[in-house]
């Protein structure tokens, strides 16, 4: 041995106060150095040996937070909240890439047909689908972790909903800037998106996390088809007019109110079988 662990570090090791990476270095050195083990034996209470190994095992087995989780913590999010957000199924590279490509294709289609209708019809469905994919045992691969976590089901849903909405609405907002008819009318998807998401969440305790967004999304598509047929394919579709936007705002407010009214039922669904 060309070097030995300093005596003060051995004393800190014995008291369980030595922190990584010095802790790991000391463990490695002690495995092959009889002299340092003898020094340590004179300062260490044998009863603390097992607890020291347990601390080491816990340190080595502790999960390493990813880049997204570390970023959330740096931005001020609590560690447990950052972990729940990082574990949200739809906040994955594959989902974000798919949404981005879908929006890009929608913008290109809008340029090709010189109309924003396709984009305006599609954009409100993305947050609804994202929230549906982020909650429920049928679609959430981290559901078992969520079940055993000491978090109210409604709070978990809101954390993930905010994360999904921020991602989906942010991407949709950027895509809006590239539409051929950019202006206030190009933002007509925002209120319908909030209305669909709030309504889908409010219906989830009764219909389940799969059927509720499916019904709401189907109703949105049926509404657009009916408006298109009624107007003969001409002009701005009714849901994107001033009257339609007012109705969407009202539906969003009503859905949010119903969601608050049934918030306790999410905990029952969260702990039981949805």
Phi and psi in degrees as a GROMACS rama.xvg file:
@    title "Ramachandran Plot"
@    xaxis  label "Phi"
@    yaxis  label "Psi"
@TYPE xy
-92.8405  -10.8872  UNK-2
-150.64  162.593  UNK-3
-135.875  157.684  UNK-4
-67.1412  132.606  UNK-5
-60.2472  148.298  UNK-6
-62.3671  -39.0603  UNK-7
-66.5025  -31.6571  UNK-8
-71.737  -35.3852  UNK-9
-64.9723  -38.9366  UNK-10
-65.7007  -41.7589  UNK-11
-64.6978  -36.1117  UNK-12
-62.6369  -42.4764  UNK-13
-64.9809  -34.6432  UNK-14
-84.1268  -3.94945  UNK-15
75.9641  23.1877  UNK-16
-104.391  -3.81989  UNK-17
-79.8547  126.674  UNK-18
-101.644  156.576  UNK-19
-61.5194  149.572  UNK-20
-86.942  -5.05316  UNK-21
-60.1958  -33.7291  UNK-22
-61.8806  -46.3259  UNK-23
-66.2457  -40.0433  UNK-24
-62.9595  -42.3981  UNK-25
-64.7714  -41.9703  UNK-26
-59.6832  -45.3924  UNK-27
-63.9512  -42.2191  UNK-28
-67.525  -42.6335  UNK-29
-63.5339  -27.463  UNK-30
-64.7791  -23.9254  UNK-31
-122.478  7.27917  UNK-32
-121.86  105.985  UNK-33
-68.0973  -33.8171  UNK-34
-63.3025  -47.6087  UNK-35
-67.5575  -33.3326  UNK-36
-65.4309  -36.5559  UNK-37
-67.0154  -42.0515  UNK-38
-62.7521  -42.2724  UNK-39
-65.2855  -38.2701  UNK-40
-61.4763  -30.7841  UNK-41
-76.9356  -18.8312  UNK-42
-109.996  -7.66949  UNK-43
-106.586  134.233  UNK-44
-75.2334  119.894  UNK-45
-56.5363  -26.7362  UNK-46
-67.4417  -16.0527  UNK-47
-90.1366  -3.54442  UNK-48
-61.0398  -47.8687  UNK-49
-63.7907  -42.5324  UNK-50
-65.7262  -33.1211  UNK-51
-65.9636  -43.0472  UNK-52
-65.5075  -35.8242  UNK-53
-64.595  -40.783  UNK-54
-63.4827  -39.8149  UNK-55
-64.6723  -45.4497  UNK-56
-60.6508  -41.7864  UNK-57
-63.924  -38.5688  UNK-58
-66.971  -41.1741  UNK-59
-72.294  -33.1931  UNK-60
-89.1594  -6.02992  UNK-61
-63.2098  135.215  UNK-62
-64.2585  141.26  UNK-63
-92.1351  119.013  UNK-64
-64.0623  142.775  UNK-65
-79.7273  -179.251  UNK-66
-62.1257  -45.0162  UNK-67
-63.7421  -41.1805  UNK-68
-66.4968  -42.166  UNK-69
-64.7849  -36.7323  UNK-70
-64.2426  -42.0408  UNK-71
-62.9832  -40.829  UNK-72
-64.2167  -41.2806  UNK-73
-64.981  -29.0944  UNK-74
-80.8207  -2.85685  UNK-75
110.687  -1.30357  UNK-76
-73.6075  144.536  UNK-77
-64.0136  153.107  UNK-78
-61.1066  -41.8181  UNK-79
-69.0236  -34.3479  UNK-80
-67.9876  -41.5515  UNK-81
-61.6181  -37.531  UNK-82
-66.6047  -41.7518  UNK-83
-65.2039  -38.4373  UNK-84
-68.8224  -41.6276  UNK-85
-65.7553  -26.9879  UNK-86
-88.1038  -1.37594  UNK-87
-61.7871  123.104  UNK-88
-56.5136  -40.7784  UNK-89
-78.09  -14.0468  UNK-90
-85.1354  60.2707  UNK-91
-120.558  158.186  UNK-92
-58.6902  -38.3646  UNK-93
-65.7518  -42.3463  UNK-94
-69.2896  -45.4621  UNK-95
-63.1863  -38.1688  UNK-96
-65.1384  -41.8861  UNK-97
-63.6728  -42.7452  UNK-98
-63.5626  -43.0524  UNK-99
-61.1732  -46.6696  UNK-100
-63.0421  -39.0011  UNK-101
-64.2041  -41.0387  UNK-102
-68.3506  -39.505  UNK-103
-62.4245  -44.2405  UNK-104
-62.911  -37.2799  UNK-105
-65.4101  -41.5224  UNK-106
-64.8415  -42.9306  UNK-107
-63.442  -39.587  UNK-108
-64.2019  -41.0029  UNK-109
-61.2761  -38.9685  UNK-110
-67.1862  -36.5544  UNK-111
-68.4375  -35.2317  UNK-112
-102.469  3.18594  UNK-113
55.2746  41.6287  UNK-114
-151.422  143.337  UNK-115
-91.7574  5.51516  UNK-116
-60.786  -45.0143  UNK-117
-62.1063  -44.5184  UNK-118
-65.1031  -44.6571  UNK-119
-63.1464  -31.5154  UNK-120
-75.8232  -34.7236  UNK-121
-82.2969  -43.2451  UNK-122
-54.6298  -40.7174  UNK-123
-65.8363  -20.1033  UNK-124
-80.4649  -22.2999  UNK-125
-65.8696  -48.0267  UNK-126
-62.4233  -37.7698  UNK-127
-60.8583  -47.5066  UNK-128
-65.0913  -39.9878  UNK-129
-63.1754  -42.9219  UNK-130
-65.7084  -39.4587  UNK-131
-62.2554  -37.2655  UNK-132
-77.7778  -11.6659  UNK-133
-98.6185  2.76188  UNK-134
-149.675  138.48  UNK-135
111.997  143.801  UNK-136
-64.9864  -25.7265  UNK-137
-73.1721  -25.2772  UNK-138
-123.579  -13.2121  UNK-139
-101.075  109.348  UNK-140
-68.4063  -15.308  UNK-141
-101.021  19.8381  UNK-142
-62.1898  -40.9433  UNK-143
-60.9826  -39.2718  UNK-144
-64.1469  -39.0295  UNK-145
-67.8438  -34.699  UNK-146
-63.9669  -41.4653  UNK-147
-86.6974  -7.69034  UNK-148
-76.5762  142.376  UNK-149
-79.0535  57.62  UNK-150
-126.471  132.9  UNK-151
-58.4169  136.925  UNK-152
-56.5106  -38.8602  UNK-153
-67.8789  -38.9744  UNK-154
-65.828  -42.0031  UNK-155
-60.741  -42.2478  UNK-156
-62.3075  -43.1287  UNK-157
-67.3046  -38.7975  UNK-158
-59.7804  -46.6454  UNK-159
-72.0115  -35.8884  UNK-160
-63.1103  -44.5518  UNK-161
-61.3794  -41.8382  UNK-162
-63.8081  -44.9087  UNK-163
-66.7955  -43.4309  UNK-164
-62.4351  -41.7071  UNK-165
-60.8133  -42.3274  UNK-166
-70.1267  -49.9275  UNK-167
-68.0906  -45.1663  UNK-168
-69.0471  -34.5824  UNK-169
-64.5465  -44.7598  UNK-170
-65.8959  -41.0351  UNK-171
-65.1369  -37.9273  UNK-172
-63.6854  -40.4001  UNK-173
-65.36  -39.585  UNK-174
-65.9079  -31.4127  UNK-175
-59.3774  -34.4923  UNK-176
-63.7079  -21.6967  UNK-177
-96.6593  1.93728  UNK-178
-69.6234  149.869  UNK-179
-65.1805  -32.0139  UNK-180
-108.179  46.4836  UNK-181
-60.1455  136.968  UNK-182
167.354  -167.791  UNK-183
-60.4941  -34.5176  UNK-184
-63.3067  -27.8074  UNK-185
-70.9082  -14.8793  UNK-186
-93.1401  13.0445  UNK-187
-66.0964  -13.5105  UNK-188
-78.5301  -17.9329  UNK-189
-65.7445  -53.1997  UNK-190
-64.3722  -43.1999  UNK-191
-59.2239  -36.8522  UNK-192
-62.3651  -44.4717  UNK-193
-65.9517  -38.7017  UNK-194
-65.279  -44.8625  UNK-195
-64.6338  -42.8803  UNK-196
-65.7225  -45.9595  UNK-197
-63.5339  -41.5223  UNK-198
-66.6478  -43.0696  UNK-199
-61.1552  -41.1583  UNK-200
-67.1414  -40.2247  UNK-201
-64.505  -30.6738  UNK-202
-87.3215  -11.2043  UNK-203
-59.7539  -43.6506  UNK-204
-59.8963  -29.5882  UNK-205
-90.1103  -41.8378  UNK-206
-100.882  -16.7449  UNK-207
98.3  161.531  UNK-208
-73.9023  -9.15788  UNK-209
-101.919  -48.8421  UNK-210
-69.3654  -40.1734  UNK-211
-58.3608  -54.4921  UNK-212
-66.0097  -28.6288  UNK-213
-65.5872  -43.3631  UNK-214
-65.4982  -44.7354  UNK-215
-65.7125  -43.8249  UNK-216
-64.0522  -39.871  UNK-217
-63.7298  -39.5316  UNK-218
-64.5463  -37.0333  UNK-219
-64.4214  -45.4987  UNK-220
-63.3616  -42.5601  UNK-221
-63.2542  -39.1594  UNK-222
-62.9337  -43.8482  UNK-223
-65.1677  -41.9802  UNK-224
-63.8858  -40.702  UNK-225
-66.0019  -41.2152  UNK-226
-65.7563  -38.585  UNK-227
-64.2823  -43.5785  UNK-228
-67.6053  -39.2142  UNK-229
-66.3127  -37.9056  UNK-230
-90.3591  -1.85637  UNK-231
66.7622  24.7786  UNK-232
76.5492  10.3882  UNK-233
-110.817  147.866  UNK-234
75.4658  -176.891  UNK-235
-78.5118  133.02  UNK-236
-61.3183  145.49  UNK-237
-52.7772  -42.5649  UNK-238
-60.6177  -17.4493  UNK-239
-106.965  8.79227  UNK-240
-84.181  174.493  UNK-241
-60.4845  -42.0856  UNK-242
-65.4721  -41.7163  UNK-243
-64.6502  -37.8811  UNK-244
-66.0139  -37.2394  UNK-245
-64.3461  -40.7295  UNK-246
-64.7829  -42.2309  UNK-247
-61.4709  -40.3839  UNK-248
-63.2132  -41.1233  UNK-249
-64.7358  -41.7968  UNK-250
-64.7573  -39.4749  UNK-251
-62.5628  -43.7345  UNK-252
-65.2915  -42.4146  UNK-253
-64.4039  -43.561  UNK-254
-61.987  -39.9701  UNK-255
-64.5799  -39.2692  UNK-256
-64.6761  -43.5529  UNK-257
-65.0002  -35.8523  UNK-258
-63.3306  -42.6283  UNK-259
-65.4653  -35.1795  UNK-260
-67.5483  -30.4788  UNK-261
-107.121  17.3482  UNK-262
-60.66  -32.5332  UNK-263
-68.3832  -24.1276  UNK-264
-72.6343  -19.5195  UNK-265
-69.0739  -31.6098  UNK-266
-68.3418  -36.9819  UNK-267
-66.0973  -41.6413  UNK-268
-68.883  -37.4836  UNK-269
-65.1253  -38.3462  UNK-270
-88.3322  -24.2984  UNK-271
-98.6898  -150.785  UNK-272
-109.421  117.033  UNK-273
